[in-house]
Amino acid sequence: MESTELARLRRVDEKQTTRMTHYGRKTGKPHEVTIWFALDGDRLYIGTANVNRKWVRNVQKTPKIKLSMGGENFEGNARFLTDRTEHERAMAAIRRKYWMFRPILALGRTLSAKGLMRDNTGSFEVTLER
C-alpha cells in the first residue's frame, strides 16, 4: 500500500512546475522558486540546469524544503545527488516528463560531451515527511 503523501503526489504529477520554499544558507529566511519536478515510481526529483544558482546552494546546506503544486502542500528533505548513476536517473525522469524540451537538453548534453560547454546540471531526490 502506498503512502498518503505518494498518493497525493501522484494526483498532481501532471502539473508542470512546483513552488519550492527553501531557506537561506546564511540568514535562514524562506525563499521561493518555481522549478520543474518529476516523479519516477516512488522517487521525487527536482533538477537544475545550473548548480551555481543560489537556491541550489541553499538546499545543499539546508535540505528542508516545502513544495506546493496543484493545491497540495508537502514538506520534506532534498538530497543532492552526487552519484552519477543516481543523477542520470533523475535527469532521465525529467527529460521524459518535459519531452518538449528534449532537443535543447540533448544539445546541452552533446556540447558538454564534446567539451564545448560545461555540464552544470544537478538534481535532488526529495524524501517527503509523513
N, C-alpha and C positions, 0 to 999 in steps of 0.2 A: 504494500500500500504506500502511495507516495505522500509526502508531507503536505500539509496545508499550504505552506509557502510555495512549494513547487507547483501545486495545482493552481494557485493564484497567478504565479508567474506564467504558466502555460496559457492562461486566459488572455494575457496581454502581450504575448510573444510577437504578435503581428505588428505591434507598434514599431515605428521606425527609430525612435530615439527614447532615451530615458533622461530624466533630470537627476543629476547626481549631486548630492551635498557632500563636500569633503571639507577638511579642516586645515587651516594654515599651519605650516610646519614651524613657523616662528611665533605666530600670535595665537594659534588655536581657534581663531574665528572661523565660522562656517562660510563657505563659498559654494556657489552653484555653477554647474556647467552642463550643457546638453551634449550628450555623446551617443554613439552607436553602442548597441549591445547585441549579443547573440546567445541563445540557449541551445546547447548541444547535448541532447539527452537530459541528464540531470545536472549538467555543468553550465554555469552562467559566466559569460566572458564579457569584458569591456576591453576595447583596444584603442590605440592611438597611432597616428602616422608620425608623431613626433614625441619621443620620450623626454625631450627637453622642456616640454610645457610645464607651467607651474603646477597645474592640477596633478600631473603625474608624480612630480617630486613630493607634493603634499601627501598624496595617498601612499607613496612608498614609505614615508616617515610615520604617518598616522593612518593606518589601514581601515579604520572605522569609517563607513560611508552610509549614506541613505540614498535610496533610489525611489523615484516616483515616475510611474507610467500608467496611462490609461485609467486613472483614478485609483490605482493601487499603490501602496507605500510599503517599502521594505527597508530593513536595516541589516547590515552585515559587515563583513571584513573582506578586503580585497588583497590578494596575494600577487605581487608582481612575479611574472613567470620568467625566470632566468634560464630554465632548461629549454633548449632549442626545440625539442620534440613537443613539449607542452605548449610553447609559444606558437609553433606551426599549427598545432591542433586548434588553438584559439583563433588564429588568423584564418584558417580554412573555414571555420564556422562563420566568421564574419564575412568572408568572401561569398559563401553560399547565400547568406541572408541578403546581402547588399549586392546582388548579382549585377545590377545596372552599373555599378562602378568597377566591375572586373577589368575592363580594358585599362583604366587608369591605374588600378592596383597592379595589374600584370606588367605594365610599362615600368612602374617603380621597381618591381622585383627584377626585371630584366636589366635595367640600368644599374641596379645595385650589384647584380651578379657580374656585370662587365666592369665594375669598378668606377663607373661614371657618376654614381650617386651613392651616398651613404645610406644604409638601411637604418632608419631611425624609428622603425615600428616597435611597439611594445604592447604587452597585453597583461591583463589581470584576470585571475579566476576569483569570483565572488562567492563566499560562503554566507548564506543567509542565516540570520538568527531565528530561532524558533520561538 
